[in-house]
Structure formats: C-alpha cells, structure tokens
Amino acid sequence: MRLILARHGETVWNREGRIMGQSDIELTERGREQAARLGAALKDEELAAVYSSPLRRCRETANEIARPHNLEVIPDDGLMELDAGDLDGLTVDELMPRYGEFLKKWATGGPSLKVPGGESMADLQGRAWASVKRVANLYVDGTVVVVSHSLAIQSIVCKALDMSLSNLRRLRMDLASMSILSFGQEGALLLLYNDTCHLEAGT
C-alpha cells in the first residue's frame, strides 16, 4: 500500500497559536485554498480511498482531495488529533503560568505522560497506528490518502520507521503538507516528508 498522509489546512487557532486538540474548528479562507491546492496536486493519482479524522478541519481538506475522484470521505476516529484536555484552546502565554511545570515534563518526559485531562502520545500513536493497519489490510496494492493532524501524522511516521516517539519533537509538520509511506514485505519506507511544493504559488 502507498499511504499519502496529508495535514489539514489553516484554521483561526493555527493562526493565533492556540493548542488545538480535538476542538472542532473549521478552515479559514486560506485553509480552504490550501486544501484546494492539495486536491489539485493529487487529482491525477489513482486513489483507492480517502480517509479522514472526523474533525471539521480535516473533513473539509479531505473533501477537496476526494471530489475529483468521486470518492466519499471515510471518517475514522482513530485519526483524530491528541486529546489536549485542559490545554485545548490555550495560547503559549496562557499555558506558562498555569501549566509551566507540566510543560517542563512534556519537553523531556516519556510518551506515556498524559496531558492534564487528556491523553498521552502513546495513546495517540496506539489508536492512529491501529487505523493505519486497518487501512493497509483493506488496500494492500492501492494508494490511500489519510487526512489527519500534525501529532497524529508524526506518530504514524515514527511507528512506521521504528523510531522512538521522543524523536517526534525533532520533526516538523506544516499545514496542508503531504508525506508518503510505502508498505511492503520489507516493512515501511518513507518516500516523502512534509512536502509543501503544491502551496508555493499564491502563498
């Protein structure tokens, strides 16, 4: 299977620098343009399916990818972003006075450290990878697009490459970017990571 991992386009919370976990935020006008460019970049691909986090920012992005292929977007709860719990919606300036100690632990802590009121990176990786495995079993020889979120995609890439989740902090994942994994008998290969060439014109 060839798996194209696409991050959703811009939202207001992205622009404002807010922690955005599972809050259901729609795309901005710029985000919709980014989604359209993703769709245009993938219109000539032979896609077997398009899966998406059920959150609006991903569904809107996925619809732009699926439309030229006359495919229905398949929602999958396992592809949702990290449940950010009590941190959801806060800016960095709001986080520090209230959760400064937690942030210090988060910067160096292990993947089992849970966000206050939320989940851990290990929790996220477990459910996201389970979704990828289900898709891989259904489309062994096909190309599938999964539209998801930064931490979710990064956790999938780490798992596919047998990398520790601690390496996630060294990975960058831009809005409306594409990454590609290929799954075969010898395991997973990372063919492309965080590609944003399709966004260059008009940004």
N, C-alpha and C positions, 0 to 999 in steps of 0.2 A: 504493500500500500504506500502511496505517496500522500503525505499529510501536509496540507498547507495551513499553517497557523496564522490567523490574522487578528490583530488587535483592533478594537473598536476605534471610531473616530473621536474627535474632541467633544467634551461636554463643558458646561459652565464651571463645574467643580474642578476639572482639569486646569482650566484657565486660572481659577482662583487658588490653586494649590491646596485643595482640600483632600483629606483622606477619603477615598471613595471605595468602600467595600461593596456591600450588596444593596445600597440605596439605588432606587430605580430612576436614574437621571437620563433625560433624552439628549440627543446630539444637538450641538449648536449648528448654525448655518455653515460654519467652516467644517464642522464634523461631518455634515451631510455631503459636503463637497469632497472631503477626504474619502468617504465611503463610496461615492460615485467613481472616484479615481481607482479605488481598489477593484470595484466591479469592472471597470474598463480594462484594467490590467489583466484580469482573469477571464475575460469574455471568450477568449479563444481556447481556453483549457477544456478538456473533456472531463467534466466533473460528474462523479457518481452520486454525490450528495453534498449538502451544506448543513452543517450542524452549528448550533449557537447556544451560548449562555442565554437563559430566558430574560435577562435584564435588557431593558429597552435600548440602551446604547449599543449593545451587541446585535440585537434583533434588527435594528434599523440598518446597521452596517451589513449584516448578513443578507438582508433583503436586496440590497444593491448588487451583491455578488450573485445571488440565486436567480434574479429576474431574467438575465439574458439566456439562462439555461432552462427556463421554465421549470425550475425546481422549487419545491416547498421547503422552507427552512425548518429543520428539525430541532426543537428545543431540548436541552439536556441540562438538568440542574447541577450535574457534576462539574460543568464548565463555568459555574459562577465564580466571581472573584472571592478572595479571602473575606470571611465574615469579620469585619473590623470592629464589631461590637461597640464599646463605648467611645471608640476613637472615630467612628464614622462621621464624616461631615466637618471635622475639625481642621483648622489650619495649623501649620507648624508653630506659629506664635501662640495659638491656643493650647497646643499639646504640651509644650515645655513646662508651664507652671503646674499643670495637673497630672501629667504622666511622665515627668522627666526621668524618674527612677526606672520606670518600665522601659523607656526608650534606650537607656544605657544597657539594660539587659538584652533588649531586642538586637542591638548592634553587635553583640558578641555571643548571644545565647544560642542554644541549640534549636533544631527545628520543632521540638515538642513544646516550646514556650508558647503559651496561648495569649492572644490579645485579650485584655480585660473585657469580659462579656462576649468574647468572640471565639475564634478557633486558632489553631496553630498552623504553621506552614506544612507540617507533616500531615495534618488533617486535610488541608487543601490539596496537597500532592496526591494523597491517597484516593480522594474522590475524582480528581481530574484525570489521573492515570487510569483509573477503572473505566472512565468514559472512553478514553483513547483506545484501550484494549477492546472494548465492545465494538467500537467502530472498525478497528483493524480486523476483527474476526468477520465482520459483515462484508467488508470491501477489500479482500485480500489483494486483488490485482487492480484496484481502481484508484482514482485521485479524489480525495475528500478535503473540503475546506472546513475548518473549525474556527469560528469567530469567538474570541474569548477576551480575557483581561491580562494585564501585564504579569502579575504574580502567578496567575494560573498557567499562562503560557511558559513562563520561565521555569516553573516547577515541572512541567511536562518535559521540557528540553533537558533539564538536569536528570530526570529519571531515565529518559531515553538514552542518555550518554553515560549513565552510571556515575554521574557527578554528585558530590555531596550538595545538599541544599544550602550549605554555607557559602557555596560559590555563587548563589543567586544574587548576592549583593554586588558582585562584580560584573553582572550582566545588565545591559541596557535594553529597554523595550519601548520604542517610540509609538506614539499614536498612529493608528492605521498602517502599521508596518506588517510585513509578511516574513515568515520563517517557514522553512520546508524541511520535513523529516522524511526519510525513506526507510520503510521497514521491510526487511528481507530475512533470509535464512541465517545470515551472519549478524543479525541484530539491526539496530537503528543507525542511520547515517544522517548527520546534519548537513544538508545541501545548501542552505541559505539561512542567514540570521539577520533579523531586524532590517530588512530591505525597505527603503522608502523612496526608491527611484521614481515610482509612479506618482509621487506627490510633488516632484520638483517644479513642474510648470505651474505657475499661478499661485505659488505659496510665498 
